[in-house]
Amino acid sequence: MGAPRKYPDELRERATRMALEALADPDRSHGAIVRVAEQLGVHREALRAWVRKAQAEGQDASSVSADRDARLAQLEKENRELRRANTILKQASLDSNRQRNTKQFMVEVDDG
């Protein structure tokens, strides 16, 4: 069993994406890895290794961006579904309360 990872996977992915995006931009490419590493508080050599691995796997800024766009679309769809379900549940709760109040009123009128 290997040593535990020092950095969470989410941080690794974010740092790699940011570095790849910076490297793809000619205006920001010089010193990109060191700059991103300092911004996120990771060791620059760790980030450099993550970027090399991503590049070896064929990832670049556009593929990382496409993955992020796909994930965003998935989350937006899920959000719409949850909002729709929430609306349905709210409406059912209101209907249930109305029925309960109507029954209670009818009992009070009959008793009166």
MDTraj code that builds the backbone (N, CA, C; nanometers):
import mdtraj as md
import numpy as np

residues = "MET GLY ALA PRO ARG LYS TYR PRO ASP GLU LEU ARG GLU ARG ALA THR ARG MET ALA LEU GLU ALA LEU ALA ASP PRO ASP ARG SER HIS GLY ALA ILE VAL ARG VAL ALA GLU GLN LEU GLY VAL HIS ARG GLU ALA LEU ARG ALA TRP VAL ARG LYS ALA GLN ALA GLU GLY GLN ASP ALA SER SER VAL SER ALA ASP ARG ASP ALA ARG LEU ALA GLN LEU GLU LYS GLU ASN ARG GLU LEU ARG ARG ALA ASN THR ILE LEU LYS GLN ALA SER LEU ASP SER ASN ARG GLN ARG ASN THR LYS GLN PHE MET VAL GLU VAL ASP ASP GLY".split()
xyz = np.array([
    [0.0837, -0.1180, 0.0000],
    [0.0000, 0.0000, 0.0000],
    [0.0880, 0.1240, 0.0000],
    [0.0576, 0.2191, -0.0898],
    [0.1380, 0.3388, -0.1013],
    [0.1042, 0.4416, 0.0047],
    [0.1821, 0.5460, 0.0048],
    [0.1603, 0.6545, 0.1001],
    [0.0309, 0.7285, 0.0649],
    [-0.0368, 0.7853, 0.1635],
    [-0.1594, 0.8601, 0.1342],
    [-0.1274, 0.9842, 0.0514],
    [-0.2216, 1.0213, -0.0302],
    [-0.2015, 1.1387, -0.1155],
    [-0.2077, 1.2656, -0.0321],
    [-0.1163, 1.3561, -0.0632],
    [-0.1089, 1.4811, 0.0114],
    [-0.2181, 1.5786, -0.0325],
    [-0.2552, 1.5716, -0.1611],
    [-0.3516, 1.6659, -0.2161],
    [-0.4786, 1.5920, -0.2579],
    [-0.5953, 1.6495, -0.2298],
    [-0.7209, 1.5862, -0.2736],
    [-0.7300, 1.5827, -0.4267],
    [-0.8029, 1.4860, -0.4771],
    [-0.8172, 1.4712, -0.6224],
    [-0.8766, 1.5960, -0.6863],
    [-0.9725, 1.6577, -0.6194],
    [-1.0358, 1.7780, -0.6748],
    [-0.9339, 1.8902, -0.6939],
    [-0.8452, 1.9065, -0.5966],
    [-0.7412, 2.0083, -0.6077],
    [-0.6447, 1.9740, -0.7203],
    [-0.6086, 1.8470, -0.7318],
    [-0.5186, 1.8040, -0.8399],
    [-0.5795, 1.8346, -0.9764],
    [-0.7076, 1.8021, -0.9920],
    [-0.7750, 1.8262, -1.1196],
    [-0.7834, 1.9750, -1.1503],
    [-0.8185, 2.0529, -1.0494],
    [-0.8313, 2.1983, -1.0701],
    [-0.6963, 2.2600, -1.1046],
    [-0.5934, 2.2223, -1.0313],
    [-0.4604, 2.2771, -1.0566],
    [-0.4117, 2.2381, -1.1960],
    [-0.4334, 2.1131, -1.2330],
    [-0.3915, 2.0668, -1.3656],
    [-0.4655, 2.1435, -1.4741],
    [-0.5965, 2.1598, -1.4574],
    [-0.6754, 2.2327, -1.5564],
    [-0.6273, 2.3770, -1.5696],
    [-0.6057, 2.4411, -1.4544],
    [-0.5602, 2.5806, -1.4586],
    [-0.4239, 2.5924, -1.5260],
    [-0.3335, 2.5005, -1.4964],
    [-0.1999, 2.5049, -1.5559],
    [-0.2073, 2.4795, -1.7058],
    [-0.2878, 2.3817, -1.7472],
    [-0.3012, 2.3533, -1.8905],
    [-0.3602, 2.4726, -1.9649],
    [-0.4598, 2.5374, -1.9049],
    [-0.5185, 2.6558, -1.9677],
    [-0.4164, 2.7682, -1.9783],
    [-0.3369, 2.7871, -1.8738],
    [-0.2349, 2.8923, -1.8761],
    [-0.1261, 2.8595, -1.9788],
    [-0.0881, 2.7337, -1.9878],
    [0.0147, 2.6947, -2.0849],
    [-0.0340, 2.7102, -2.2286],
    [-0.1644, 2.6971, -2.2509],
    [-0.2197, 2.7100, -2.3851],
    [-0.2247, 2.8556, -2.4311],
    [-0.2204, 2.9487, -2.3378],
    [-0.2260, 3.0918, -2.3700],
    [-0.0843, 3.1464, -2.3781],
    [-0.0413, 3.1904, -2.4962],
    [0.0965, 3.2390, -2.5112],
    [0.1315, 3.3557, -2.4178],
    [0.0331, 3.4361, -2.3843],
    [0.0584, 3.5508, -2.2962],
    [0.0807, 3.5086, -2.1512],
    [0.0307, 3.3922, -2.1125],
    [0.0405, 3.3483, -1.9739],
    [0.1266, 3.2239, -1.9564],
    [0.1817, 3.1696, -2.0643],
    [0.2488, 3.0401, -2.0545],
    [0.3813, 3.0448, -1.9783],
    [0.4541, 3.1550, -1.9864],
    [0.5830, 3.1638, -1.9190],
    [0.5618, 3.1646, -1.7672],
    [0.6164, 3.0652, -1.6992],
    [0.6049, 3.0555, -1.5540],
    [0.4671, 3.0132, -1.5045],
    [0.3892, 2.9535, -1.5937],
    [0.2510, 2.9186, -1.5590],
    [0.2439, 2.8182, -1.4453],
    [0.3262, 2.7161, -1.4494],
    [0.3182, 2.6107, -1.3480],
    [0.3548, 2.6662, -1.2101],
    [0.4612, 2.7438, -1.2026],
    [0.5024, 2.8016, -1.0746],
    [0.3941, 2.8955, -1.0217],
    [0.3384, 2.9776, -1.1102],
    [0.2358, 3.0741, -1.0703],
    [0.1101, 3.0028, -1.0181],
    [0.0627, 2.9029, -1.0916],
    [-0.0576, 2.8298, -1.0498],
    [-0.0313, 2.7538, -0.9201],
    [0.0867, 2.6938, -0.9091],
    [0.1221, 2.6201, -0.7867],
    [0.1196, 2.7119, -0.6653],
    [0.1744, 2.8311, -0.6799],
    [0.1740, 2.9261, -0.5687],
    [0.0326, 2.9729, -0.5348],
    [-0.0489, 2.9959, -0.6374],
    [-0.1866, 3.0415, -0.6142],
    [-0.2668, 2.9390, -0.5358],
    [-0.2434, 2.8104, -0.5646],
    [-0.3238, 2.7050, -0.5026],
    [-0.2557, 2.6381, -0.3841],
    [-0.1323, 2.6758, -0.3566],
    [-0.0624, 2.6202, -0.2415],
    [-0.0171, 2.4764, -0.2589],
    [0.0198, 2.4400, -0.3815],
    [0.0736, 2.3060, -0.4059],
    [0.2207, 2.3195, -0.4462],
    [0.2935, 2.2120, -0.4301],
    [0.4353, 2.2148, -0.4674],
    [0.4464, 2.2180, -0.6190],
    [0.5337, 2.3031, -0.6694],
    [0.5426, 2.3213, -0.8148],
    [0.5840, 2.1944, -0.8871],
    [0.6673, 2.1118, -0.8246],
    [0.7096, 1.9881, -0.8912],
    [0.5951, 1.8873, -0.8944],
    [0.5102, 1.8900, -0.7935],
    [0.3921, 1.8026, -0.7956],
    [0.3003, 1.8439, -0.9106],
    [0.2774, 1.9745, -0.9231],
    [0.1934, 2.0244, -1.0314],
    [0.2559, 1.9938, -1.1670],
    [0.3850, 2.0097, -1.1772],
    [0.4541, 1.9813, -1.3032],
    [0.4336, 1.8335, -1.3422],
    [0.4405, 1.7441, -1.2444],
    [0.4194, 1.6012, -1.2712],
    [0.2751, 1.5749, -1.3150],
    [0.1788, 1.6411, -1.2507],
    [0.0389, 1.6228, -1.2887],
    [0.0141, 1.6701, -1.4310],
    [0.0762, 1.7838, -1.4657],
    [0.0593, 1.8397, -1.6003],
    [0.1230, 1.7461, -1.7028],
    [0.2422, 1.6955, -1.6750],
    [0.3075, 1.6009, -1.7674],
    [0.2214, 1.4773, -1.7879],
    [0.1658, 1.4260, -1.6797],
    [0.0805, 1.3075, -1.6892],
    [-0.0426, 1.3365, -1.7742],
    [-0.1036, 1.4517, -1.7524],
    [-0.2218, 1.4895, -1.8305],
    [-0.1862, 1.5049, -1.9776],
    [-0.0710, 1.5654, -2.0051],
    [-0.0286, 1.5826, -2.1432],
    [0.0018, 1.4475, -2.2078],
    [0.0608, 1.3559, -2.1324],
    [0.0908, 1.2221, -2.1846],
    [-0.0382, 1.1456, -2.2143],
    [-0.1412, 1.1718, -2.1360],
    [-0.2704, 1.1072, -2.1583],
    [-0.3496, 1.1762, -2.2688],
    [-0.2920, 1.2791, -2.3281],
    [-0.3562, 1.3470, -2.4395],
    [-0.4502, 1.4582, -2.3998],
    [-0.4471, 1.4962, -2.2741],
    [-0.5324, 1.6067, -2.2310],
    [-0.4646, 1.7385, -2.2668],
    [-0.5462, 1.8327, -2.3029],
    [-0.4983, 1.9688, -2.3201],
    [-0.6069, 2.0603, -2.2648],
    [-0.5877, 2.1877, -2.2787],
    [-0.6834, 2.2819, -2.2208],
    [-0.8221, 2.2629, -2.2794],
    [-0.8305, 2.2306, -2.4090],
    [-0.9624, 2.2159, -2.4710],
    [-1.0332, 2.0891, -2.4241],
    [-0.9585, 1.9785, -2.4053],
    [-1.0238, 1.8558, -2.3588],
    [-1.0665, 1.8694, -2.2133],
    [-0.9846, 1.9363, -2.1333],
    [-1.0226, 1.9606, -1.9939],
    [-1.1446, 2.0510, -1.9907],
    [-1.1463, 2.1501, -2.0766],
    [-1.2590, 2.2413, -2.0838],
    [-1.3843, 2.1676, -2.1310],
    [-1.3696, 2.0760, -2.2256],
    [-1.4835, 1.9980, -2.2743],
    [-1.5375, 1.9084, -2.1634],
    [-1.4476, 1.8485, -2.0841],
    [-1.4914, 1.7676, -1.9706],
    [-1.5681, 1.8526, -1.8702],
    [-1.5172, 1.9713, -1.8454],
    [-1.5828, 2.0623, -1.7511],
    [-1.7194, 2.1054, -1.8046],
    [-1.7273, 2.1325, -1.9354],
    [-1.8553, 2.1710, -1.9954],
    [-1.9571, 2.0578, -1.9872],
    [-1.9106, 1.9349, -2.0092],
    [-2.0008, 1.8197, -1.9999],
    [-2.0511, 1.8033, -1.8572],
    [-1.9626, 1.8184, -1.7612],
    [-2.0013, 1.8076, -1.6200],
    [-2.0992, 1.9186, -1.5831],
    [-2.0740, 2.0393, -1.6317],
    [-2.1637, 2.1510, -1.6048],
    [-2.3020, 2.1245, -1.6628],
    [-2.3074, 2.0729, -1.7852],
    [-2.4362, 2.0416, -1.8472],
    [-2.5101, 1.9353, -1.7661],
    [-2.4365, 1.8348, -1.7178],
    [-2.4973, 1.7301, -1.6358],
    [-2.5542, 1.7888, -1.5061],
    [-2.4783, 1.8757, -1.4418],
    [-2.5241, 1.9372, -1.3173],
    [-2.6438, 2.0294, -1.3400],
    [-2.6446, 2.1020, -1.4515],
    [-2.7581, 2.1886, -1.4815],
    [-2.8844, 2.1066, -1.5046],
    [-2.8706, 1.9928, -1.5736],
    [-2.9849, 1.9048, -1.5965],
    [-3.0378, 1.8508, -1.4634],
    [-2.9459, 1.8062, -1.3792],
    [-2.9844, 1.7546, -1.2479],
    [-3.0529, 1.8632, -1.1657],
    [-3.0019, 1.9850, -1.1741],
    [-3.0598, 2.0981, -1.1015],
    [-3.2033, 2.1241, -1.1487],
    [-3.2252, 2.1207, -1.2808],
    [-3.3609, 2.1403, -1.3333],
    [-3.4557, 2.0321, -1.2815],
    [-3.4089, 1.9059, -1.2826],
    [-3.4920, 1.7955, -1.2347],
    [-3.5258, 1.8113, -1.0865],
    [-3.4273, 1.8526, -1.0079],
    [-3.4515, 1.8715, -0.8653],
    [-3.5467, 1.9877, -0.8387],
    [-3.5335, 2.0942, -0.9154],
    [-3.6254, 2.2075, -0.8993],
    [-3.7688, 2.1658, -0.9349],
    [-3.7813, 2.0875, -1.0424],
    [-3.9138, 2.0400, -1.0833],
    [-3.9738, 1.9517, -0.9739],
    [-3.8952, 1.8611, -0.9193],
    [-3.9430, 1.7734, -0.8111],
    [-3.9806, 1.8555, -0.6881],
    [-3.9005, 1.9568, -0.6582],
    [-3.9282, 2.0432, -0.5438],
    [-4.0613, 2.1169, -0.5631],
    [-4.0871, 2.1644, -0.6828],
    [-4.2119, 2.2336, -0.7127],
    [-4.3306, 2.1396, -0.6942],
    [-4.3146, 2.0167, -0.7425],
    [-4.4220, 1.9175, -0.7286],
    [-4.4490, 1.8891, -0.5810],
    [-4.3442, 1.8721, -0.5033],
    [-4.3605, 1.8440, -0.3605],
    [-4.4238, 1.9616, -0.2865],
    [-4.3841, 2.0828, -0.3218],
    [-4.4451, 2.2008, -0.2585],
    [-4.5944, 2.2068, -0.2892],
    [-4.6292, 2.1812, -0.4152],
    [-4.7702, 2.1857, -0.4548],
    [-4.8494, 2.0776, -0.3823],
    [-4.7924, 1.9585, -0.3708],
    [-4.8606, 1.8493, -0.3002],
    [-4.8799, 1.8846, -0.1534],
    [-4.7804, 1.9491, -0.0944],
    [-4.7908, 1.9890, 0.0459],
    [-4.9018, 2.0922, 0.0633],
    [-4.9096, 2.1887, -0.0272],
    [-5.0155, 2.2902, -0.0200],
    [-5.1528, 2.2263, -0.0350],
    [-5.1665, 2.1337, -0.1298],
    [-5.2937, 2.0660, -0.1511],
    [-5.3332, 1.9860, -0.0277],
    [-5.2356, 1.9193, 0.0326],
    [-5.2622, 1.8392, 0.1520],
    [-5.3097, 1.9287, 0.2667],
    [-5.2451, 2.0419, 0.2850],
    [-5.2846, 2.1356, 0.3908],
    [-5.4246, 2.1905, 0.3661],
    [-5.4569, 2.2202, 0.2406],
    [-5.5914, 2.2712, 0.2083],
    [-5.6973, 2.1671, 0.2416],
    [-5.6705, 2.0420, 0.2061],
    [-5.7670, 1.9354, 0.2344],
    [-5.7855, 1.9180, 0.3846],
    [-5.6763, 1.9229, 0.4592],
    [-5.6828, 1.9074, 0.6044],
    [-5.7626, 2.0224, 0.6659],
    [-5.7364, 2.1447, 0.6202],
    [-5.8074, 2.2614, 0.6729],
    [-5.9559, 2.2559, 0.6377],
    [-5.9886, 2.2090, 0.5190],
    [-6.1282, 2.1982, 0.4771],
    [-6.2009, 2.0963, 0.5631],
    [-6.1385, 1.9810, 0.5879],
    [-6.2001, 1.8779, 0.6718],
    [-6.2201, 1.9302, 0.8141],
    [-6.1214, 2.0014, 0.8663],
    [-6.1313, 2.0551, 1.0018],
    [-6.2452, 2.1567, 1.0089],
    [-6.2589, 2.2420, 0.9089],
    [-6.3653, 2.3420, 0.9050],
    [-6.5011, 2.2743, 0.9005],
    [-6.5134, 2.1686, 0.8205],
    [-6.6401, 2.0984, 0.8072],
    [-6.6787, 2.0334, 0.9395],
    [-6.5819, 1.9792, 1.0138],
    [-6.6102, 1.9186, 1.1449],
    [-6.6559, 2.0253, 1.2416],
    [-6.5921, 2.1422, 1.2409],
    [-6.6290, 2.2508, 1.3309],
    [-6.7696, 2.3024, 1.2991],
    [-6.8071, 2.3094, 1.1713],
    [-6.9383, 2.3575, 1.1313],
    [-7.0451, 2.2580, 1.1752],
    [-7.0173, 2.1283, 1.1579],
    [-7.1123, 2.0256, 1.1975],
    [-7.1327, 2.0246, 1.3483],
    [-7.0267, 2.0501, 1.4251],
    [-7.0356, 2.0503, 1.5706],
    [-7.1083, 2.1738, 1.6226],
    [-7.1011, 2.2816, 1.5445],
    [-7.1522, 2.4098, 1.5885],
    [-7.2966, 2.4162, 1.5905],
])
top = md.Topology()
chain = top.add_chain()
for i, resn in enumerate(residues, 1):
    res = top.add_residue(resn, chain, resSeq=i)
    for name in ("N", "CA", "C"):
        top.add_atom(name, md.element.get_by_symbol(name[0]), res)
traj = md.Trajectory(xyz[None], top)
